[in-house]
Amino acid sequence: MAEEEKKIIVDDDWKEEAKKDKEKLAEEEKVEEAKQEKAEQEKGHGPFPKGDFAALVSLLTTQAFYAMGVLNVEGQDDRKPDLGLAKYNIDMLETLEAKTKGNLTEQEEKVLSDTLSQLRMVYVQVAG
């Protein structure tokens, strides 16, 4: 039997189809995001920020400042600081710092370190 030469057929159309599919998916994503944003606005709030490391630090920081009485809700009476809750949130940030050591970007490390320093100073002022 004679050896048959195998032919390789290159179909360049798949590249164009893949590109079209990718563009279609991106457009569908945009439409879905717009729908979600509209639904959130109808609920009475805007879109949520990106859920990233900085948002997590900000969330815990805000809770600590609120517990210390530094932040107030408009229309609410001033309240006595809850130092236990403030310390808990600071401890959570310290745990986050310890558990993420070596895994953060330089900027993330700086944000966390600066935030903890600021929270500790305010805590001492409020507690003193």
MARVEX-42472 format. One record per residue: residue in three letters; x, y, z of N, C-alpha, C in turn; chain. Coordinates in pm, 1 decimal. Each point is the difference from the previous one (the first is absolute). Layout:
BEGIN
+-----+----------+----------+----------+----------+----------+----------+----------+----------+----------+---+
!   r !     n_c1 !     n_c2 !     n_c3 !    ca_c1 !    ca_c2 !    ca_c3 !     c_c1 !     c_c2 !     c_c3 ! c !
+-----+----------+----------+----------+----------+----------+----------+----------+----------+----------+---+
! ALA !        X !        Y !        Z !        X !        Y !        Z !        X !        Y !        Z ! A !
...
+-----+----------+----------+----------+----------+----------+----------+----------+----------+----------+---+
# end
This chain:
BEGIN
+-----+----------+----------+----------+----------+----------+----------+----------+----------+----------+---+
!   r !     n_c1 !     n_c2 !     n_c3 !    ca_c1 !    ca_c2 !    ca_c3 !     c_c1 !     c_c2 !     c_c3 ! c !
+-----+----------+----------+----------+----------+----------+----------+----------+----------+----------+---+
! MET !     81.5 !   -117.5 !      0.0 !    -81.5 !    117.5 !      0.0 !     86.4 !    124.5 !      0.0 ! A !
! ALA !    -37.2 !     91.2 !    -81.0 !     75.1 !    124.4 !     -9.5 !    -39.1 !     90.9 !    115.8 ! A !
! GLU !    100.7 !     68.1 !     48.6 !    -25.3 !     92.3 !    111.1 !    -72.4 !    123.0 !    -52.0 ! A !
! GLU !   -116.3 !     31.1 !     64.3 !    -77.7 !    117.3 !    -41.5 !     53.1 !    123.0 !     71.7 ! A !
! GLU !      7.8 !    107.3 !    -74.8 !     44.0 !    125.0 !     58.5 !   -121.6 !     66.8 !     62.8 ! A !
! LYS !      9.6 !     33.5 !    127.4 !   -111.6 !     63.2 !     70.3 !      1.0 !    148.5 !    -29.8 ! A !
! LYS !   -118.0 !     50.5 !    -28.5 !    -14.2 !    143.1 !    -26.2 !    -54.7 !     68.9 !    123.8 ! A !
! ILE !     54.0 !    112.8 !     28.8 !    -50.0 !     81.7 !    110.2 !    -80.0 !    112.8 !    -61.9 ! A !
! ILE !   -125.2 !      6.6 !     43.9 !    -88.5 !    103.9 !    -51.1 !    -13.4 !    105.8 !    108.4 ! A !
! VAL !     35.1 !    121.6 !    -34.6 !     -6.9 !    111.2 !     94.5 !   -125.4 !     80.6 !    -30.9 ! A !
! ASP !    -82.1 !     11.0 !    103.2 !   -125.0 !     73.8 !    -14.7 !     13.0 !    131.3 !     77.0 ! A !
! ASP !     23.1 !    108.0 !    -73.1 !     17.0 !    130.2 !     64.7 !   -131.8 !     63.9 !     40.3 ! A !
! ASP !   -110.0 !    -55.9 !    -44.5 !   -130.7 !     56.1 !     33.8 !    -29.1 !     -7.8 !    149.5 ! A !
! TRP !     55.5 !    -98.8 !     67.8 !    -28.7 !    -15.9 !    142.0 !     46.9 !    119.7 !     81.2 ! A !
! LYS !    107.0 !     63.8 !    -45.3 !     50.4 !    117.7 !     70.9 !   -102.5 !    112.2 !     -5.1 ! A !
! GLU !    -56.1 !     20.7 !   -116.1 !   -101.2 !    105.3 !    -17.3 !   -125.2 !    -33.2 !     81.2 ! A !
! GLU !    -40.4 !   -127.0 !     -0.2 !   -117.7 !    -40.6 !     77.2 !     24.5 !     17.2 !    149.5 ! A !
! ALA !    118.7 !    -36.2 !     45.2 !     33.9 !     15.4 !    141.5 !     -1.8 !    147.5 !     40.2 ! A !
! LYS !     50.0 !     85.4 !    -88.1 !      0.8 !    143.6 !     27.2 !   -142.3 !     52.8 !     10.5 ! A !
! LYS !    -87.4 !    -43.4 !    -91.3 !   -140.3 !     42.6 !      2.7 !    -69.0 !    -48.7 !    127.1 ! A !
! ASP !     27.5 !   -125.4 !     37.8 !    -59.2 !    -53.9 !    122.4 !     45.2 !     78.9 !    122.2 ! A !
! LYS !    127.0 !     34.5 !      3.2 !     54.3 !     76.5 !    112.1 !    -65.5 !    137.5 !      8.2 ! A !
! GLU !    -15.9 !     65.4 !   -113.8 !    -64.8 !    131.3 !     -3.4 !   -145.5 !     -9.5 !     43.0 ! A !
! LYS !    -67.2 !   -106.4 !    -43.9 !   -140.3 !    -20.6 !     37.1 !    -13.0 !    -20.0 !    150.7 ! A !
! LEU !     88.5 !    -80.0 !     58.7 !     -3.0 !    -22.3 !    144.1 !     27.8 !    128.5 !     77.8 ! A !
! ALA !     93.3 !     79.7 !    -48.9 !     31.3 !    127.1 !     66.4 !   -120.8 !     93.2 !     -3.0 ! A !
! GLU !    -69.4 !      2.3 !   -112.4 !   -119.5 !     84.1 !    -12.4 !   -110.1 !    -49.6 !     93.9 ! A !
! GLU !    -17.5 !   -131.5 !      7.6 !   -100.3 !    -56.2 !     90.6 !     33.2 !     32.0 !    144.5 ! A !
! GLU !    128.9 !     -2.4 !     35.3 !     43.0 !     35.8 !    135.4 !    -35.4 !    144.6 !     31.9 ! A !
! LYS !     24.8 !     89.0 !    -96.6 !    -31.9 !    142.3 !     20.3 !   -149.3 !     17.9 !     22.7 ! A !
! VAL !    -81.1 !    -68.2 !    -77.8 !   -145.7 !      9.5 !     13.9 !    -42.7 !    -50.0 !    137.5 ! A !
! GLU !     57.6 !   -111.1 !     44.4 !    -33.2 !    -57.7 !    130.1 !     41.4 !     94.0 !    113.4 ! A !
! GLU !    117.9 !     60.5 !    -11.5 !     45.7 !     95.0 !    101.9 !    -92.6 !    121.3 !      5.9 ! A !
! ALA !    -44.9 !     46.7 !   -115.3 !    -91.1 !    113.6 !     -3.6 !   -132.6 !    -36.0 !     66.6 ! A !
! LYS !    -47.8 !   -121.2 !    -23.4 !   -123.9 !    -45.5 !     63.6 !     15.9 !     -4.9 !    151.3 ! A !
! GLN !    113.5 !    -53.2 !     46.6 !     24.0 !     -9.0 !    143.5 !     10.0 !    138.6 !     62.8 ! A !
! GLU !     68.2 !     90.8 !    -68.4 !     14.3 !    135.8 !     51.1 !   -135.9 !     67.8 !     10.4 ! A !
! LYS !    -84.0 !    -18.7 !   -100.3 !   -133.7 !     58.5 !      1.4 !    -82.4 !    -58.0 !    114.1 ! A !
! ALA !     10.1 !   -130.9 !     21.7 !    -73.7 !    -65.1 !    108.2 !     46.2 !     51.5 !    135.9 ! A !
! GLU !    130.6 !     20.7 !     15.3 !     53.0 !     51.8 !    126.4 !    -47.0 !    142.1 !     24.6 ! A !
! GLN !     -6.3 !     80.5 !   -104.0 !    -46.7 !    137.2 !     14.8 !   -147.9 !      2.5 !     39.4 ! A !
! GLU !    -75.8 !    -93.0 !    -52.9 !   -141.0 !     -7.9 !     35.3 !    -17.1 !    -43.1 !    145.7 ! A !
! LYS !     96.8 !    -72.5 !     54.2 !     -5.1 !    -42.7 !    139.4 !     37.8 !    114.0 !     94.5 ! A !
! GLY !     52.1 !    108.0 !    -52.3 !     34.0 !    114.6 !     83.2 !    148.3 !     17.8 !     25.6 ! A !
! HIS !     82.2 !    -74.5 !    -65.3 !    144.7 !     20.7 !     14.3 !     66.3 !    -20.3 !   -135.1 ! A !
! GLY !    115.7 !     58.2 !    -11.7 !     74.4 !    -10.5 !   -125.2 !     74.0 !   -131.4 !     -8.3 ! A !
! PRO !     81.5 !    -15.5 !    -99.4 !     76.1 !   -124.0 !    -13.9 !    102.3 !    -12.8 !    112.5 ! A !
! PHE !     26.9 !   -122.2 !     37.6 !     98.7 !    -24.8 !    103.9 !    139.8 !     16.2 !    -57.0 ! A !
! PRO !     94.0 !     43.1 !     84.4 !    137.7 !     11.9 !    -49.4 !     58.1 !   -138.4 !    -24.9 ! A !
! LYS !    111.9 !     -1.4 !    -67.0 !     68.3 !   -125.3 !    -28.2 !     39.3 !    -66.4 !    131.7 ! A !
! GLY !    -24.7 !   -128.0 !     11.1 !     35.0 !    -73.8 !    121.3 !    145.7 !    -42.1 !     -4.1 ! A !
! ASP !     87.8 !     85.2 !     50.8 !    142.1 !    -31.6 !     -1.2 !     58.5 !     20.8 !    140.0 ! A !
! PHE !    130.2 !    -12.8 !     10.9 !     67.5 !     10.9 !    128.8 !    -22.5 !    137.0 !     64.1 ! A !
! ALA !     11.8 !    104.3 !    -78.5 !    -18.2 !    135.8 !     52.6 !   -142.2 !     19.4 !     53.9 ! A !
! ALA !    -97.9 !    -59.5 !    -66.0 !   -138.6 !     10.9 !     46.2 !    -17.9 !    -70.9 !    133.9 ! A !
! LEU !     65.0 !   -114.0 !     16.3 !     -7.6 !    -73.8 !    126.4 !     62.4 !     81.2 !    113.3 ! A !
! VAL !    116.3 !     57.3 !    -25.3 !     65.3 !     83.7 !    101.0 !    -88.2 !    119.7 !     32.8 ! A !
! SER !    -57.2 !     61.1 !   -101.3 !    -87.4 !    114.9 !     20.1 !   -123.5 !    -36.2 !     82.4 ! A !
! LEU !    -57.5 !   -114.8 !    -25.5 !   -118.0 !    -45.1 !     73.4 !     30.5 !    -13.6 !    149.3 ! A !
! LEU !    108.5 !    -68.4 !     31.6 !     36.4 !    -19.0 !    140.6 !     41.6 !    131.0 !     66.4 ! A !
! THR !     65.5 !     86.5 !    -75.6 !     41.2 !    130.3 !     52.2 !   -121.8 !     85.8 !     33.0 ! A !
! THR !    -95.4 !      2.1 !    -90.4 !   -121.9 !     78.0 !     21.9 !    -73.4 !    -49.7 !    123.9 ! A !
! GLN !     -6.9 !   -130.3 !     16.7 !    -67.0 !    -56.0 !    117.9 !     72.6 !     38.8 !    128.3 ! A !
! ALA !    132.9 !      1.0 !     -5.1 !     77.8 !     37.7 !    118.3 !    -21.6 !    147.8 !     33.1 ! A !
! PHE !      5.3 !     86.6 !   -100.3 !    -22.1 !    143.5 !     24.7 !   -141.6 !     25.1 !     51.7 ! A !
! TYR !    -97.0 !    -70.9 !    -54.5 !   -138.1 !     15.6 !     46.7 !    -11.1 !    -43.6 !    145.6 ! A !
! ALA !     61.9 !   -112.6 !     33.3 !     -5.0 !    -49.8 !    137.8 !     65.6 !     98.1 !     97.3 ! A !
! MET !    104.7 !     68.5 !    -45.9 !     67.7 !     96.8 !     86.8 !    -75.2 !    132.7 !      8.2 ! A !
! GLY !   -105.0 !     15.4 !    -79.4 !    -77.7 !    123.1 !      2.9 !     56.7 !    109.2 !    -87.9 ! A !
! VAL !     97.7 !    -32.1 !    -81.5 !     61.5 !     98.1 !    -89.5 !    -92.3 !     26.7 !   -118.8 ! A !
! LEU !    -69.1 !   -102.6 !    -45.2 !    -97.6 !     13.5 !   -108.5 !   -140.4 !    -10.6 !     57.4 ! A !
! ASN !    -88.1 !     83.2 !    -49.1 !   -139.0 !     -4.1 !     44.6 !    -91.6 !    -11.8 !   -119.9 ! A !
! VAL !   -116.2 !    -58.1 !     23.4 !   -101.2 !     -9.8 !   -103.8 !    -85.3 !    125.3 !      7.7 ! A !
! GLU !    -19.1 !     62.8 !   -114.8 !    -78.0 !    123.3 !     -4.4 !   -140.6 !    -25.4 !     54.5 ! A !
! GLY !    -41.9 !     86.7 !     89.9 !   -132.6 !    -10.7 !     58.4 !     -2.9 !    -79.8 !    129.8 ! A !
! GLN !    109.4 !    -65.5 !     35.2 !      5.7 !    -75.1 !    125.4 !     69.1 !     83.8 !    106.4 ! A !
! ASP !    -40.9 !    -21.3 !    123.9 !     64.0 !     68.9 !    111.6 !    141.5 !    -53.2 !     18.8 ! A !
! ASP !     85.4 !     84.9 !     58.5 !    134.9 !    -46.0 !     33.9 !    -13.2 !   -115.1 !     98.5 ! A !
! ARG !     90.7 !    -92.9 !    -10.3 !     -6.8 !   -114.1 !     89.9 !    134.9 !    -22.1 !     65.2 ! A !
! LYS !     -3.3 !    -75.6 !    106.2 !    121.8 !    -30.7 !     75.2 !     85.2 !    -97.6 !    -80.9 ! A !
! PRO !    132.2 !     22.6 !     -2.3 !     87.1 !    -91.5 !    -74.2 !     -6.8 !   -142.8 !     55.6 ! A !
! ASP !      6.0 !    -95.1 !    -89.2 !      3.8 !   -141.4 !     36.7 !    143.5 !    -47.9 !    -26.0 ! A !
! LEU !     84.8 !     16.5 !    100.5 !    142.2 !    -30.7 !    -17.2 !     25.3 !   -148.7 !    -23.3 ! A !
! GLY !    -85.0 !    -84.9 !     54.1 !     15.0 !   -143.8 !    -22.2 !    -19.8 !    -35.0 !   -146.6 ! A !
! LEU !   -103.0 !     57.3 !    -61.2 !    -25.9 !    -24.3 !   -142.2 !    109.6 !     62.2 !    -85.9 ! A !
! ALA !     45.7 !    117.9 !     39.1 !    108.2 !     65.0 !    -74.0 !    125.8 !    -86.9 !      5.1 ! A !
! LYS !     33.6 !    -51.1 !    117.9 !    117.7 !    -85.0 !     14.5 !    -15.5 !   -127.7 !    -81.9 ! A !
! TYR !   -119.3 !    -55.1 !     -2.0 !    -24.7 !   -120.9 !    -78.6 !     31.7 !     24.8 !   -148.3 ! A !
! ASN !    -45.9 !    111.8 !    -54.3 !     25.3 !     31.0 !   -141.2 !    148.1 !     26.9 !    -26.0 ! A !
! ILE !     66.0 !     64.3 !     93.5 !    144.3 !     21.6 !    -13.3 !     72.9 !   -134.4 !      5.2 ! A !
! ASP !    -42.6 !    -86.7 !     91.6 !     59.6 !   -134.4 !      8.3 !    -21.2 !    -78.1 !   -129.8 ! A !
! MET !   -115.5 !     15.9 !    -61.9 !    -27.8 !    -68.1 !   -127.5 !     98.5 !     47.7 !   -107.3 ! A !
! LEU !     25.3 !    129.8 !     -2.5 !     96.6 !     53.6 !    -97.4 !    141.3 !    -49.1 !     30.6 ! A !
! GLU !     34.4 !    -10.4 !    127.3 !    131.8 !    -52.3 !     37.1 !     14.3 !   -146.8 !    -41.9 ! A !
! THR !   -107.1 !    -77.0 !     15.4 !      0.9 !   -139.4 !    -43.3 !     16.2 !     -7.4 !   -151.2 ! A !
! LEU !    -71.4 !     86.7 !    -68.7 !     11.5 !      5.5 !   -145.9 !    143.1 !     32.6 !    -40.9 ! A !
! GLU !     61.6 !     91.9 !     71.4 !    138.2 !     37.1 !    -29.1 !     93.5 !   -119.5 !     21.6 ! A !
! ALA !    -19.1 !    -72.4 !    109.2 !     86.8 !   -114.2 !     30.7 !    -19.7 !   -113.9 !   -100.8 ! A !
! LYS !   -123.2 !    -25.8 !    -35.3 !    -29.7 !   -113.6 !    -88.2 !     33.7 !     26.1 !   -146.6 ! A !
! THR !     10.9 !    126.0 !    -38.4 !     30.5 !     32.5 !   -139.7 !    144.3 !     43.8 !    -19.7 ! A !
! LYS !     77.6 !     -5.5 !    106.3 !    140.3 !     45.2 !     -7.7 !     72.5 !    -73.7 !   -113.4 ! A !
! GLY !     61.1 !     77.8 !    -87.0 !     73.8 !    -56.0 !   -112.5 !    -85.3 !    -27.8 !   -123.2 ! A !
! ASN !   -130.2 !     20.7 !     11.0 !    -89.9 !    -28.0 !   -112.9 !    -69.1 !    124.7 !    -54.2 ! A !
! LEU !     35.3 !    114.5 !     51.9 !    -63.5 !    124.4 !    -42.8 !     93.9 !     79.6 !    -89.6 ! A !
! THR !    -60.2 !     86.0 !    -79.8 !     82.1 !     92.0 !    -77.1 !     55.1 !    104.7 !     96.2 ! A !
! GLU !     99.2 !     74.3 !    -46.2 !     58.1 !    106.1 !     82.4 !   -106.3 !    101.3 !     41.5 ! A !
! GLN !    -86.0 !     34.2 !    -94.1 !   -105.3 !     98.3 !     27.2 !   -100.1 !    -54.5 !    103.1 ! A !
! GLU !    -38.1 !   -126.1 !    -12.0 !    -93.8 !    -60.0 !     95.3 !     59.9 !     -5.0 !    139.5 ! A !
! GLU !    128.0 !    -35.6 !      8.8 !     68.3 !     -1.2 !    129.6 !      0.8 !    138.0 !     63.5 ! A !
! LYS !     28.2 !    102.2 !    -81.1 !      5.6 !    137.4 !     51.6 !   -138.0 !     45.3 !     48.5 ! A !
! VAL !   -104.1 !    -29.1 !    -78.0 !   -135.6 !     38.1 !     39.4 !    -34.8 !    -63.8 !    134.3 ! A !
! LEU !     26.2 !   -128.1 !     13.1 !    -33.5 !    -70.6 !    123.4 !     82.1 !     51.4 !    118.1 ! A !
! SER !    128.1 !     18.7 !    -20.3 !     87.5 !     48.8 !    106.9 !    -39.1 !    140.8 !     44.8 ! A !
! ASP !    -20.2 !     89.6 !    -95.4 !    -38.2 !    138.1 !     32.4 !   -135.2 !      4.8 !     69.4 ! A !
! THR !    -93.0 !    -82.1 !    -47.6 !   -133.5 !     -3.7 !     58.7 !      6.3 !    -46.4 !    144.8 ! A !
! LEU !     75.9 !   -106.5 !     23.8 !     12.8 !    -49.5 !    137.3 !     64.9 !    103.6 !     91.4 ! A !
! SER !    100.9 !     68.7 !    -47.6 !     64.9 !    104.2 !     80.8 !    -99.8 !    109.0 !     37.0 ! A !
! GLN !    -76.9 !     43.2 !    -97.6 !    -98.2 !    105.6 !     23.8 !   -108.3 !    -47.2 !     97.6 ! A !
! LEU !    -49.5 !   -120.3 !    -18.5 !   -103.2 !    -53.1 !     89.7 !     51.2 !    -11.1 !    143.4 ! A !
! ARG !    123.4 !    -45.0 !     15.2 !     56.4 !    -14.8 !    134.7 !     12.3 !    135.7 !     69.6 ! A !
! MET !     42.9 !    102.6 !    -74.3 !     12.6 !    133.9 !     58.8 !   -136.3 !     53.9 !     43.6 ! A !
! VAL !   -100.1 !    -16.7 !    -84.8 !   -132.5 !     48.6 !     34.3 !    -56.9 !    -77.8 !    117.4 ! A !
! TYR !     25.2 !   -129.6 !      2.8 !    -48.1 !    -83.3 !    110.3 !     57.8 !     48.9 !    133.3 ! A !
! VAL !    130.3 !     29.2 !      2.5 !     64.8 !     48.4 !    121.7 !    -60.8 !    134.3 !     43.0 ! A !
! GLN !    -25.3 !     88.0 !    -96.7 !    -60.0 !    130.1 !     31.9 !   -140.7 !    -16.7 !     57.9 ! A !
! VAL !    -79.8 !    -86.5 !    -61.7 !   -138.2 !    -19.2 !     44.9 !     -1.9 !    -72.0 !    135.4 ! A !
! ALA !     87.7 !    -96.1 !     19.4 !      2.6 !    -76.9 !    124.6 !     56.7 !     82.8 !    114.5 ! A !
! GLY !     90.0 !     95.3 !    -31.1 !     65.1 !     79.2 !    103.6 !    -85.8 !    109.7 !     46.9 ! A !
+-----+----------+----------+----------+----------+----------+----------+----------+----------+----------+---+
# end
